[in-house]
Amino acid sequence: MKNNRLVCALFAFLLAAAPVLAARPAGHAKPVSKPAAKASPAPRTVGLTAEDMPYDVGGALLLRWPVNPADDSGTSYRVYVSSRGKGGWLQGAEFPASANKGTDIDLPFWAWDGSASEHALRLDLNGLFGDASPGTVYRVKVSVLQNGTEVSESEVKTARAYGNWFRLDRLNNLVMLIIIVIVFFVAVSHAKRKGLFIRRIAGLDAIDEAIGRATEMGKPIYYVPGIGDMTLVSTIASTFILGEVSKKVAQYDSFIKVPHYDPIVMTVCKEVVKQSYLEAGRPDSYRDDINQFISQDQFSYAASIDGMITREKPAACFFMGYFMAESLLLSEVGAASGAIQIAGTDIEYQLPFFFTSCDYTLIGEELYAAGAYLSKEPMLLSALKVQDFGKLVVMLGVSIGLALVLLGQWQHWHSLVNFVTDIFKAN
Amino acid sequence: MKLIKKQIPFAIVFVFGMLTLVSYYVPHPRSVAFLDTVSQWENIVSSFAFLLGLFSLFYTHYAKIKRKGDGWGYSLFVFVGFLAVVVPAVISHGRQMSGADMTPLGWSFRYIYNTLLATMFAVLAFYIVSTAYRSFRIKSMQAMVLFVAALILILGRVPIGEILWSKVLGWTGHSLSGLMNWIVDVPSVAGKRGIMIGIAVGAVVTSLKIVFGIERQYLGKD
């Protein structure tokens, strides 16, 4: 209960603080619309302001000026920029007067207060000057064109682009992360006190059956960790599962082969398998060639494993990790050899291939949960509860968000629709 | 020993995990430079690790040939294949073309390597047919749904499907391609998104487990 209050208070604080954090730097007052002479042929000026584009790495300027009510379909704007003290003007952009309004800047409401009564342009300096060095003073000006002819020019403004320290537009993401971290620690501390119920996962329950079958048949087990490197969560999850599988293999005195695509993954897996054999009390059964490097070429890797499966006819094949086109090449050969097959990947478009050719398939998040499920350690199991909580939040968010957006569209409450879509937007 | 095997690696994981996480919210050039540097380190480590992999590959196959294990003849091809690429690469100074002429390395790439890759990829077509045959055996209600959806998609891709549809079900006012697009755009995308949301949440939690040291299996035991 206490935690819930804390989370609500934190969220409310961050949202309340957003407009303050999002405020423009001092000295850059919001441009004020000037009454324009209606259809006046006289040169018109624009109330231009130039400042650093907020929440970026420092390669862009933000230009704003009020919309002139006298602008018509023949009016357009041309933006010039220079990095020199004098002259050296480059054309940065040209667009019709109906484009680039304040509301067109793709930032959420807590980070941007643009309106349709002003023009706002993000001027990319890297595209114009190569790598724009930070701290350089740029001069900008805007010309007004009537039917392609320049009729007036704004006064020259100067601004510097610099790197910002916080992506305020990602505040919603940060708040969500903070909530998940809080729930994560609550779940971990809860797991220490009492056990947690975890639903059964058929694919993981079948691991014992697969290893037992291999032991009875006296045939090897193939564990394929896929073509991912150690930066991928699916590969990391695969090494956790390998630890539990190889521990059971050692206990049953069966034999496992782990062919590798990535040498770093191989090095990690060597340690994991060696540790599992130690924990199972069978360090004498461990062999260095359990893990072997095959190739860093996708199809060479698949061809080599296909050859080994065809020749050795393993009793069980595990395909756990990151897979691309080789998924079907591997699993179909395994199915033809008569092996019991258990697969798991987080690449959703490879899942159908595993569904059709394997006996059991772990879908996405089940792959991540598998290590904890097999180890049965309370601390690790608690993380599964956090996954469930995350899904609950998403389900509630989708349901409530959908209802609010539908209501907003129905009642023409555009501010409500924008509010909801900004809250759930990944920036 | 515990300090070297456990605490220092965990401290490295925690610090770099947190810095990488923070850099997602910090767009400053220093944050970008940090990510670039880490990426370069990773590339350097990968390059050295490749040598380790190569050694492992040669050792495994050499041992197999030496003890005349089952299928040891195939192991010879590892060395033959290696030499078939490395020797031309040395002769050709690593270039595939010399002016308009193809070097030995270019020849081995085009007529050995690329051909073998294309063959492997082409095999996929046959596997798709065999796996489709297996999955289209209607044993349950789910298999029935899968079969009907697949049949609509298959027929929707060929002209005869549209002709048959217009003759038999043309009175409904709907086209087969419209139905096919609906299956691809609505139920299929809905299912994919459900899986993707689960994957995203799972990836966040797994990352937290590693960064905060709840999951330490990859570090080995004390």
Interface residues (C-beta under 8 A of the other chain):
Chain A: Y55 D56 V57 G58 P134 G163 N164 W165 F166 R167 R170 N173 L174 L177 I180 V181 F184 V188 D229 T231 V233 I236 A237 T239 F240 G243 H260 D262 P263 I264 M266 T267 V268 E271 V272 K274 Q275 L278 E279 D289 N291 Q292 F293 I294 S295 Q296 D297 F299 S300 A302 A303 G307 R311 E312 A325 L328 L329 E332 A335 A336 D346 E348 Y349 L351 F353 F355 T356 S357 I363 G364 E365 L367 Y368 A369 G371 A372 S375 M379 L380 A383 V386 Q387 G390 K391 V394
Chain B: Y24 Y25 V26 P27 H28 P29 R30 V32 E42 V45 S46 A49 F50 L51 L52 G53 L54 S56 L57 Y59 T60 A63 D70 G71 Y74 L116 L117 M120 F121 V123 L124 Y127 I128 S130 T131 A132 R134 S135 K192 I195 M196 I197 G198 I199 V201 G202 A203 V204 V205 T206 S207 L208 K209 I210 F212 I214 E215 Q217 Y218 G220 K221
